Amino acid sequence: MTAPLDIVDIHAHLWPPAWRPGGKYEKPAGAFSPEIHRKITTPQALVDELEQSGVSLAVVTATIESLFGLEASIPLEAVREANDWLATLSREHSTLTGFAVVDAFAGDEAAREAERAIVELGLSGLVIDSSRASKFIADPAVRPTLEVAARHRVPVFVHPVAHPDAGVLIDGAGNLGNSLGRGLMNGVAFLSVIQSPLLEELPDLHLVFATLGLGAIVQAARAGIYARSAREAGRRPNIYFDTMGHDPDIVRTLTGFFGADRVLAGTDWPILPALDADALRQSLEQARLSDQEARLVAGGNARRLLGLRHQQAVAAE
C-alpha cells in the first residue's frame, strides 16, 4: 500500500448530555473505569483520538441497553432526545456520524422513530439491541424497524447485550466471561436472522454484527446461506461483522468466512482505543489481504453502506 488508508470506525459509543453526570437521566460509571466513563461522556475525547490516530470517520451510537438497561421502561421522549443530540453531533463534527438508537422491540412506535431519525434528522443508520425480553431480532416485533431501514437503504448495527446469567459468567471467568456472554446473545441474533426469511424478503436490509458473536459461524457453516457450497460460489448475504480491533488472525477469519467486502473496521471505543492507521495497515498486511481488500475493510465497505464518498476522492475535486 502506498496511499494512506481511509479508515472508518463503524463501532464507537458516546452518551448524550442527559445521561452524563448532572443530567436528568444521569447514569453512573458502573463497571466502567473512571477513564472510560470520562471518554464515553466527552465527545471531544473521541474527536481528539481520531485525529491523533489517523481515522477519517467514526460511527457513533448510544444503545438502548447502555442508556436504559435491560429491563427498565424506555420512554420515547428520552429516545427522541438522544437522537436529536446524535444528529447535532453529526452536524458539528466532520469526523463523526451518528446511528439513531431505537427500541426495535417496540414495534410500530420504534419504526416511527426510526423514520423520523433517518428522514428528518438525517442520521445515517440505526443501532438496535440484539435481544430484549427473551426476543431476538428475527422476532415479528422488530420487523417494522427493519422495514424502515431497508426502505431507506441505511445499515443497522445489531449491538450485543448482556447475557441473562451474566453474574454466573462473571463469577466463572471475570470480565471475559461477561464479554463471551454478550457474544452469545449477538451470535444468536445473527443465527435468528439467517434462519428466517428476513434477508430474502428485505433485499435492501444490511445488518452489521459485532465480532463478539463470531462463534456463531460454526453453526452457520452447517447449511443454508453460509454453507460451504454457498461460500465457494461467492454468495454474500448483506450481513457484515466489525473487527473490534485489528488482530490479524481475527481479520483473516472474518474475511475468509464472510469475504473482505463484508468486514468493517471497528473498535467498540472507548472500551478499546481508536484504530491507529499504522497498526491497522500492518495488521491487514499480516492478515494477507490484498491492497484492494485492505481498503475495503479499513473504510471502503463502511463508506458504501453509509452512502459516503471516499475522503480522498472528495479532497481531490
C-alpha positions as CSV (number, residue, x, y, z in Angstrom):
1,M,0.0,0.0,0.0
2,T,1.3,3.4,-1.0
3,A,-1.6,5.8,-0.5
4,P,-2.8,6.3,3.1
5,L,-5.6,4.2,4.4
6,D,-9.0,5.8,4.6
7,I,-10.3,4.4,7.9
8,V,-13.8,4.4,9.2
9,D,-14.5,3.1,12.7
10,I,-18.0,1.6,12.5
11,H,-18.3,1.0,16.2
12,A,-17.9,3.8,18.8
13,H,-20.1,5.0,21.7
14,L,-20.9,8.2,23.4
15,W,-23.6,9.1,25.9
16,P,-25.8,12.1,25.2
17,P,-25.7,15.0,27.7
18,A,-28.8,14.0,29.6
19,W,-27.0,10.7,30.6
20,R,-23.9,12.4,31.8
21,P,-23.1,13.5,35.4
22,G,-25.7,16.1,36.5
23,G,-28.1,15.2,33.6
24,K,-31.7,14.2,34.1
25,Y,-31.0,10.6,33.2
26,E,-27.6,10.5,34.9
27,K,-26.0,7.2,34.5
28,P,-23.2,6.1,36.8
29,A,-20.0,4.6,35.6
30,G,-21.0,1.1,36.6
31,A,-18.3,-1.4,35.5
32,F,-16.5,1.3,33.5
33,S,-13.2,2.6,34.8
34,P,-13.1,6.4,35.6
35,E,-11.1,7.0,32.3
36,I,-13.6,5.1,30.1
37,H,-16.5,6.8,31.8
38,R,-14.8,10.2,31.2
39,K,-14.4,9.3,27.5
40,I,-17.9,8.0,26.8
41,T,-19.3,11.2,28.2
42,T,-16.8,13.5,26.3
43,P,-17.2,13.8,22.5
44,Q,-14.0,15.8,22.2
45,A,-12.1,12.8,23.6
46,L,-13.2,10.8,20.6
47,V,-12.5,13.6,18.2
48,D,-9.0,14.0,19.5
49,E,-8.2,10.3,19.4
50,L,-9.4,10.1,15.8
51,E,-7.2,13.0,14.7
52,Q,-4.2,11.6,16.5
53,S,-4.6,8.0,15.1
54,G,-5.4,8.9,11.5
55,V,-9.0,7.8,11.4
56,S,-11.2,9.6,9.0
57,L,-14.6,8.9,10.5
58,A,-16.3,7.2,13.4
59,V,-19.9,6.0,13.6
60,V,-21.2,7.0,17.0
61,T,-24.0,5.1,18.8
62,A,-25.7,5.1,22.2
63,T,-27.5,1.8,22.6
64,I,-30.8,1.1,24.3
65,E,-29.1,-1.2,26.8
66,S,-26.4,1.3,27.7
67,L,-28.9,4.1,28.3
68,F,-31.8,2.3,29.9
69,G,-30.6,-1.1,31.0
70,L,-32.1,-4.5,30.1
71,E,-35.4,-4.3,32.0
72,A,-36.4,-0.7,32.6
73,S,-39.1,1.1,30.7
74,I,-37.9,3.1,27.7
75,P,-39.7,6.5,27.4
76,L,-40.0,7.6,23.8
77,E,-39.2,11.2,24.7
78,A,-35.8,10.1,26.0
79,V,-35.0,8.2,22.9
80,R,-36.0,11.2,20.8
81,E,-33.8,13.4,22.9
82,A,-30.8,11.0,22.3
83,N,-31.4,11.0,18.6
84,D,-31.7,14.8,18.4
85,W,-28.3,15.1,20.1
86,L,-26.7,12.4,17.8
87,A,-27.9,14.5,14.8
88,T,-26.5,17.7,16.3
89,L,-23.2,15.9,17.0
90,S,-23.0,14.7,13.4
91,R,-23.5,18.2,12.1
92,E,-20.9,19.7,14.4
93,H,-18.1,17.3,13.8
94,S,-17.0,16.2,10.4
95,T,-15.2,13.1,11.8
96,L,-18.4,11.8,13.5
97,T,-21.6,10.4,12.1
98,G,-24.5,9.1,14.2
99,F,-26.6,6.0,14.1
100,A,-30.1,6.5,15.6
101,V,-30.9,4.5,18.7
102,V,-34.3,2.8,18.6
103,D,-36.0,0.2,20.8
104,A,-36.6,-2.1,17.9
105,F,-38.7,-4.5,20.0
106,A,-41.3,-1.7,20.4
107,G,-42.9,-2.4,17.1
108,D,-44.6,0.4,15.2
109,E,-43.5,3.0,17.7
110,A,-39.9,2.1,17.1
111,A,-40.4,2.2,13.3
112,R,-41.9,5.8,13.5
113,E,-38.8,7.0,15.5
114,A,-36.5,5.3,13.0
115,E,-38.3,7.0,10.2
116,R,-38.0,10.4,11.9
117,A,-34.3,9.9,12.7
118,I,-33.4,9.0,9.2
119,V,-35.7,11.4,7.2
120,E,-36.0,14.4,9.5
121,L,-32.7,14.2,11.4
122,G,-30.5,12.8,8.6
123,L,-28.9,10.1,10.7
124,S,-27.0,7.6,8.6
125,G,-28.2,4.3,10.2
126,L,-29.7,2.6,13.2
127,V,-28.4,0.7,16.2
128,I,-30.6,-1.9,17.8
129,D,-30.1,-4.3,20.7
130,S,-29.6,-7.9,19.7
131,S,-32.1,-9.1,22.2
132,R,-34.6,-7.8,24.8
133,A,-37.1,-9.7,27.0
134,S,-36.0,-13.0,25.6
135,K,-36.7,-12.0,22.0
136,F,-34.2,-11.7,19.2
137,I,-34.2,-9.6,16.1
138,A,-36.0,-12.0,13.8
139,D,-39.0,-11.5,16.1
140,P,-42.0,-10.0,14.4
141,A,-41.9,-7.0,16.7
142,V,-38.7,-5.9,15.1
143,R,-39.9,-6.2,11.6
144,P,-41.3,-2.7,11.3
145,T,-38.0,-1.1,12.2
146,L,-36.1,-3.3,9.8
147,E,-38.5,-2.4,7.0
148,V,-37.8,1.3,7.6
149,A,-34.0,0.7,7.3
150,A,-34.4,-1.4,4.2
151,R,-36.7,1.2,2.6
152,H,-34.2,3.9,3.1
153,R,-31.2,1.6,2.5
154,V,-29.4,2.5,5.7
155,P,-27.4,0.0,7.7
156,V,-28.5,-1.5,11.1
157,F,-25.9,-2.2,13.7
158,V,-27.0,-5.1,15.9
159,H,-25.3,-4.5,19.2
160,P,-24.6,-7.1,21.8
161,V,-26.4,-7.1,25.2
162,A,-25.6,-8.8,28.4
163,H,-26.5,-12.4,28.9
164,P,-29.4,-13.0,31.3
165,D,-27.0,-15.0,33.6
166,A,-24.1,-12.6,33.3
167,G,-23.4,-12.8,37.0
168,V,-22.7,-16.5,36.7
169,L,-20.4,-15.9,33.7
170,I,-18.6,-13.1,35.6
171,D,-18.1,-15.4,38.6
172,G,-16.7,-18.1,36.4
173,A,-14.4,-16.1,34.1
174,G,-14.5,-12.4,35.1
175,N,-15.0,-9.7,32.5
176,L,-14.0,-12.1,29.7
177,G,-16.9,-14.3,30.7
178,N,-19.3,-11.4,30.6
179,S,-17.9,-10.5,27.1
180,L,-18.4,-14.1,25.9
181,G,-22.0,-14.0,27.1
182,R,-22.6,-10.8,25.2
183,G,-21.1,-12.5,22.2
184,L,-23.5,-15.4,22.7
185,M,-26.5,-13.0,22.6
186,N,-25.2,-11.4,19.4
187,G,-24.4,-14.7,17.8
188,V,-28.0,-16.0,18.5
189,A,-29.3,-12.8,16.9
190,F,-27.2,-13.5,13.8
191,L,-28.5,-17.1,13.7
192,S,-32.1,-16.0,14.2
193,V,-31.7,-13.8,11.0
194,I,-30.2,-16.4,8.8
195,Q,-32.8,-18.9,9.7
196,S,-35.6,-16.5,8.9
197,P,-36.9,-15.1,5.6
198,L,-35.8,-11.6,6.5
199,L,-32.9,-11.2,4.1
200,E,-34.9,-12.7,1.2
201,E,-38.0,-10.5,1.9
202,L,-35.9,-7.4,2.6
203,P,-33.1,-7.4,0.0
204,D,-32.1,-3.9,0.8
205,L,-31.6,-4.7,4.5
206,H,-27.9,-4.5,5.6
207,L,-27.1,-5.8,9.1
208,V,-23.8,-5.3,11.0
209,F,-22.9,-7.6,13.9
210,A,-20.1,-7.2,16.5
211,T,-17.3,-9.7,16.3
212,L,-18.2,-10.8,19.8
213,G,-20.7,-13.1,18.1
214,L,-18.2,-14.6,15.7
215,G,-18.5,-18.1,17.3
216,A,-21.9,-18.5,15.6
217,I,-20.2,-19.1,12.2
218,V,-19.6,-22.7,13.4
219,Q,-23.4,-23.2,13.3
220,A,-23.9,-21.0,10.3
221,A,-21.5,-23.0,8.2
222,R,-23.5,-26.2,8.5
223,A,-26.2,-25.4,6.0
224,G,-28.1,-22.6,4.3
225,I,-26.8,-19.3,3.1
226,Y,-23.4,-19.8,4.7
227,A,-22.9,-23.4,3.8
228,R,-19.5,-24.2,2.2
229,S,-21.0,-24.6,-1.3
230,A,-22.7,-21.1,-1.0
231,R,-19.4,-19.5,0.2
232,E,-17.4,-21.2,-2.6
233,A,-19.9,-19.9,-5.1
234,G,-19.1,-16.3,-3.8
235,R,-22.6,-15.6,-2.5
236,R,-22.5,-12.7,0.0
237,P,-25.6,-12.1,2.1
238,N,-26.0,-8.5,3.3
239,I,-24.5,-9.3,6.7
240,Y,-21.3,-7.6,8.0
241,F,-19.1,-8.1,11.0
242,D,-16.9,-5.4,12.5
243,T,-13.4,-6.3,13.6
244,M,-13.4,-4.9,17.2
245,G,-9.7,-4.0,16.9
246,H,-7.2,-5.2,14.4
247,D,-5.9,-8.6,15.4
248,P,-4.7,-10.0,12.1
249,D,-5.8,-13.6,12.9
250,I,-9.4,-12.4,13.7
251,V,-9.4,-10.3,10.5
252,R,-8.2,-13.3,8.5
253,T,-11.0,-15.4,10.0
254,L,-13.6,-12.8,9.2
255,T,-12.6,-12.1,5.7
256,G,-12.0,-15.8,5.0
257,F,-15.5,-16.7,6.0
258,F,-17.6,-13.7,5.1
259,G,-15.4,-12.2,2.4
260,A,-13.4,-8.9,2.5
261,D,-16.5,-7.0,1.2
262,R,-18.5,-7.9,4.3
263,V,-16.0,-6.9,7.1
264,L,-15.8,-3.4,8.6
265,A,-13.1,-1.9,10.8
266,G,-14.4,-1.2,14.3
267,T,-13.3,-0.9,17.9
268,D,-16.1,-0.5,20.5
269,W,-14.4,2.8,21.6
270,P,-13.9,3.8,24.4
271,I,-13.7,0.1,25.6
272,L,-10.9,-0.3,23.1
273,P,-8.7,2.5,21.8
274,A,-9.2,4.2,18.5
275,L,-7.7,2.4,15.5
276,D,-4.2,3.5,14.6
277,A,-3.5,3.9,10.9
278,D,0.0,2.4,11.0
279,A,-1.0,-0.5,13.2
280,L,-4.1,-1.2,11.2
281,R,-2.1,-1.2,7.9
282,Q,0.4,-3.7,9.4
283,S,-2.4,-5.9,10.7
284,L,-4.2,-6.0,7.4
285,E,-0.9,-6.9,5.7
286,Q,-0.3,-9.7,8.2
287,A,-3.8,-10.9,7.6
288,R,-2.6,-11.4,4.0
289,L,-5.2,-9.1,2.4
290,S,-4.6,-7.6,-0.9
291,D,-4.4,-3.8,-1.2
292,Q,-8.0,-3.7,-2.5
293,E,-9.2,-5.9,0.3
294,A,-7.4,-4.0,2.9
295,R,-9.0,-0.7,1.7
296,L,-12.5,-2.3,1.7
297,V,-12.1,-3.4,5.3
298,A,-10.5,-0.2,6.5
299,G,-13.2,2.1,5.2
300,G,-14.5,1.3,1.8
301,N,-17.2,-1.1,2.9
302,A,-18.4,1.4,5.6
303,R,-18.5,4.3,3.1
304,R,-20.5,2.2,0.7
305,L,-23.0,1.3,3.4
306,L,-23.2,4.9,4.6
307,G,-23.6,6.3,1.1
308,L,-20.4,8.4,1.6
309,R,-17.7,9.0,-1.0
310,H,-14.1,8.2,-0.3
311,Q,-12.4,11.1,1.6
312,Q,-9.5,11.3,-0.9
313,A,-11.8,11.4,-3.9
314,V,-13.7,14.4,-2.4
315,A,-10.5,16.2,-1.4
316,A,-9.2,15.9,-5.0
317,E,-12.1,17.7,-6.5
